[in-house]
Amino acid sequence: MARQEDIVLGRRLKTSYISTVVSIALVLYVLGLLGLIIMHTRKLSEHVKENIGFSIIISDNARTAEISQLQKSIDLLPAVKSTEFISSDKAAEDLSEELGEDFVGFLGYNPLFPSIEVRLQAAWANPDSLVVFESQVMESNIVKEVDYQKNLVHIVNENIRKIGLFLLLFGILLLVIAFSLINNTIRLSVFSKRFLIKSMQLVGATQAFIRKPFVIKGVVQGIIGAAISIALLLLSLYAAQKSVPELINFQDIEMLFTMFVLVILLGVIVSWISTHFAVRKYLHIKTDFLYLY
């Protein structure tokens, strides 16, 4: 009879252990999924900002050496990611392809000016920074004007700010929910061993001695749960890239590694804190109240 009870108890402990690990893994997976969304959203916003077109229109009487010198000086600016010189002939050729007809032959002359197409660093693609960049470029006497869509820049930055704020608030809310769920799961796991905790305390075991195996077990559960969540995140990322191959262009291995480390740390820290306080509760509770909590 005692043997049968031990088997049943062992099964319950295994079930409790597995359910705790699975709960931690699922919660961390959801948090990690949000992290992946934030990471890809950030990379996408940088891609959009860096591909907003800025054209520096050059005077038609500018010499080749002056244009080359201007382009080199622009390349040295911290705001600039890349530049490309477009001659008036090349600009006319590109426009003719878009229009589907030879407008130069129709007009009898080429009305387009040579230009330098600029791609800025994402951090500089905002209205305030562009004013500074434009003033620096306009100091050259061969620059006719700087052409870009000011409204588009404003709209892009405003939308990115709103999306970033929403994801931040949602992430904080999800983090609070995740902590609560993991905490409650571990508390239930410790609850099933409250009589064991009190028995060890009654025979003279110190609080640190009693707490140690529970904390170690909780940390191990957090690490295993985090490992499972990382595996699920990698599978999700692989499936997403299979469906949308373009996502490979937004991958940042360093950021991905950092996020996985944060998932592991979160699993360990939350499990450790939750286990510590759950055991502490039953160490300080009176024996008569063990049946009530």
C-alpha positions in Angstrom: 0.0 0.0 0.0 2.8 2.4 0.9 4.6 1.5 -2.3 1.5 2.4 -4.3 1.2 5.8 -2.5 4.9 6.5 -3.3 4.3 5.8 -7.0 1.2 8.1 -7.0 3.1 10.8 -5.2 6.1 10.5 -7.5 3.8 10.9 -10.5 2.2 14.0 -9.0 5.6 15.5 -8.4 6.7 14.8 -11.9 3.5 16.2 -13.3 3.9 19.4 -11.1 7.5 19.8 -12.3 6.6 19.4 -16.0 3.6 21.7 -15.8 5.7 24.4 -14.1 8.4 24.2 -16.7 5.8 24.2 -19.6 4.1 27.2 -18.0 7.4 29.1 -17.7 8.4 28.2 -21.3 5.1 29.4 -22.8 5.1 32.7 -20.9 8.8 33.3 -21.9 7.9 32.3 -25.5 5.2 35.0 -25.7 7.6 37.6 -24.3 10.3 36.5 -26.7 7.8 36.7 -29.6 7.1 40.2 -28.6 10.9 40.9 -28.5 11.2 39.5 -32.1 8.4 41.7 -33.3 10.0 44.8 -31.6 13.4 43.9 -33.1 12.1 43.4 -36.6 9.9 46.6 -36.3 13.0 48.6 -35.4 15.0 47.1 -38.3 12.2 47.8 -40.7 11.9 51.4 -39.4 15.6 51.9 -40.0 15.3 50.5 -43.5 12.4 52.8 -44.3 14.3 55.9 -43.0 17.5 55.0 -44.8 15.7 54.7 -48.1 13.9 58.0 -48.1 15.3 59.8 -51.1 17.3 63.1 -50.8 18.4 64.8 -54.0 21.1 67.5 -53.9 20.5 69.4 -57.2 23.7 70.7 -58.7 24.0 73.8 -60.9 24.4 72.9 -64.6 27.5 75.0 -64.9 29.4 73.2 -62.1 32.7 71.5 -63.1 33.3 67.8 -62.7 36.1 68.4 -60.2 33.8 70.6 -58.0 31.0 68.0 -58.1 33.5 65.2 -57.1 34.9 67.3 -54.3 31.4 68.1 -53.0 30.4 64.4 -53.1 33.5 63.4 -51.1 32.8 66.1 -48.5 29.2 64.9 -48.2 30.4 61.3 -47.8 32.4 62.4 -44.8 29.4 63.8 -43.0 28.2 61.6 -40.0 24.6 61.7 -41.2 25.4 60.2 -44.6 25.2 56.5 -45.3 25.9 56.5 -49.1 25.8 58.9 -52.1 25.4 58.4 -55.8 26.1 61.0 -58.5 23.4 61.2 -61.3 24.4 63.1 -64.4 21.8 65.1 -66.3 22.0 62.6 -69.1 21.4 59.7 -66.8 18.5 61.5 -65.1 16.9 62.1 -68.5 17.4 58.4 -69.5 15.8 57.2 -66.3 12.9 59.6 -66.6 12.4 58.6 -70.3 12.1 54.9 -69.2 9.5 55.9 -66.6 7.5 58.0 -69.0 7.8 55.6 -71.9 8.8 58.3 -74.4 11.8 60.5 -75.3 10.8 63.8 -73.8 14.3 65.3 -74.6 13.7 64.8 -78.3 10.3 66.3 -77.9 11.5 69.4 -76.1 14.8 69.7 -78.0 16.9 70.1 -74.9 17.5 68.4 -71.5 15.8 70.4 -68.7 17.2 68.2 -65.9 20.1 69.1 -63.7 22.8 66.8 -62.4 22.3 65.7 -58.8 23.8 63.7 -55.9 21.3 61.1 -54.5 21.9 60.7 -50.7 20.9 58.0 -48.3 21.1 59.1 -44.7 21.7 57.1 -41.5 18.4 56.2 -39.8 19.2 58.3 -36.7 19.5 61.4 -38.9 16.3 60.9 -40.9 14.1 63.2 -38.9 12.9 66.8 -39.5 15.3 68.5 -37.0 18.4 66.7 -38.2 17.5 67.3 -41.8 17.4 71.0 -41.3 21.0 70.9 -40.1 22.1 68.6 -42.9 20.4 70.9 -45.5 22.2 74.0 -44.1 25.5 72.2 -44.3 25.0 71.1 -47.9 23.7 74.5 -49.0 27.0 76.2 -48.0 28.5 75.0 -51.3 28.1 77.5 -54.1 27.4 74.8 -56.7 24.3 73.4 -54.9 21.1 74.7 -56.4 18.7 73.1 -53.8 18.1 70.1 -51.6 15.0 68.2 -52.7 13.2 65.8 -50.4 9.6 65.2 -49.2 9.4 67.0 -45.9 5.8 65.7 -45.2 6.9 62.1 -45.9 9.7 62.4 -43.4 7.4 63.8 -40.8 4.7 61.1 -41.4 7.3 58.3 -41.2 8.8 59.5 -38.0 5.4 60.2 -36.4 4.1 56.7 -37.3 7.3 55.0 -36.0 7.0 56.9 -32.7 3.4 55.8 -32.3 4.2 52.2 -33.1 7.2 52.3 -30.7 5.1 53.7 -27.9 2.4 51.1 -28.3 4.9 48.3 -28.4 6.6 49.7 -25.2 3.3 49.9 -23.3 2.2 46.5 -24.5 5.6 45.0 -23.6 5.4 46.4 -20.0 1.9 45.0 -19.6 3.0 41.6 -21.0 6.0 41.6 -18.6 3.7 42.2 -15.6 1.4 39.4 -16.7 4.3 37.1 -17.3 5.7 37.7 -13.9 2.3 37.1 -12.3 1.8 33.9 -14.2 5.2 32.4 -13.5 4.9 33.6 -9.8 1.5 31.9 -9.4 2.7 28.7 -11.1 5.7 28.4 -8.8 3.6 29.3 -5.7 1.3 26.4 -6.5 4.3 24.1 -6.9 5.6 25.1 -3.5 2.1 25.0 -2.0 2.0 21.2 -2.5 5.2 20.9 -0.4 4.1 23.2 2.5 3.9 20.3 5.0 7.4 19.1 4.0 8.7 22.7 4.6 7.1 22.9 8.0 8.2 19.4 9.0 11.8 20.2 8.2 11.5 23.4 10.2 10.1 21.6 13.2 13.0 19.2 13.3 15.5 22.1 13.5 16.5 22.8 9.9 17.5 26.4 9.3 15.6 28.6 6.8 18.5 28.8 4.5 18.9 25.0 4.4 15.2 24.5 3.7 15.1 27.3 1.1 18.2 26.2 -0.9 16.9 23.1 -2.7 13.6 24.9 -3.6 15.5 27.9 -5.0 17.9 25.7 -7.0 15.0 23.7 -8.4 13.2 26.9 -9.3 16.2 28.3 -11.1 16.7 25.0 -13.0 13.0 25.1 -14.0 13.5 28.7 -15.2 16.6 27.7 -17.3 14.8 24.7 -18.8 11.7 26.8 -19.5 13.9 29.5 -21.1 15.7 26.9 -23.3 12.4 25.5 -24.5 11.1 29.0 -25.3 14.2 29.8 -27.3 13.8 26.6 -29.3 10.2 27.6 -30.0 11.3 31.1 -31.0 13.9 29.8 -33.4 11.3 27.5 -35.0 8.9 30.4 -35.3 11.6 32.6 -36.8 12.5 29.8 -39.3 8.8 29.4 -40.2 8.4 33.2 -40.7 11.4 33.4 -42.9 10.1 30.5 -45.0 6.8 32.3 -45.5 8.4 35.8 -46.0 12.0 35.3 -47.3 12.6 39.1 -47.1 12.8 38.9 -43.3 16.4 37.5 -43.7 17.4 41.1 -44.6 16.3 42.4 -41.2 18.2 39.8 -39.1 20.6 41.1 -36.5 22.5 38.1 -35.0 23.9 40.3 -32.2 20.5 41.6 -31.2 19.0 38.1 -31.5 21.7 36.7 -29.2 21.1 39.5 -26.7 17.4 38.8 -26.7 17.9 35.1 -26.0 20.3 35.9 -23.1 17.6 38.3 -21.7 15.0 35.5 -22.0 17.2 33.1 -20.0 18.0 35.8 -17.4 14.3 36.6 -17.1 13.4 33.0 -16.6 16.1 32.6 -13.9 15.4 35.8 -12.0 11.6 35.5 -12.0 11.8 31.8 -10.9 14.4 32.6 -8.2 12.4 35.6 -6.8 9.0 33.7 -6.9 10.5 30.6 -5.3 12.3 32.6 -2.6 9.1 34.4 -1.5 6.8 31.4 -1.8 9.1 29.3 0.5 9.5 32.3 2.8 5.7 32.4 3.2 5.4 28.9 4.5 8.5 29.3 6.7 6.8 32.0 8.6 3.2 30.7 8.6 1.9 29.0 11.8 1.3 25.3 11.6 -2.5 25.7 12.4 -2.9 27.7 9.2 -1.3 25.3 6.8 -4.7 23.9 5.8 -6.0 27.3 5.0 -3.4 28.5 2.5 
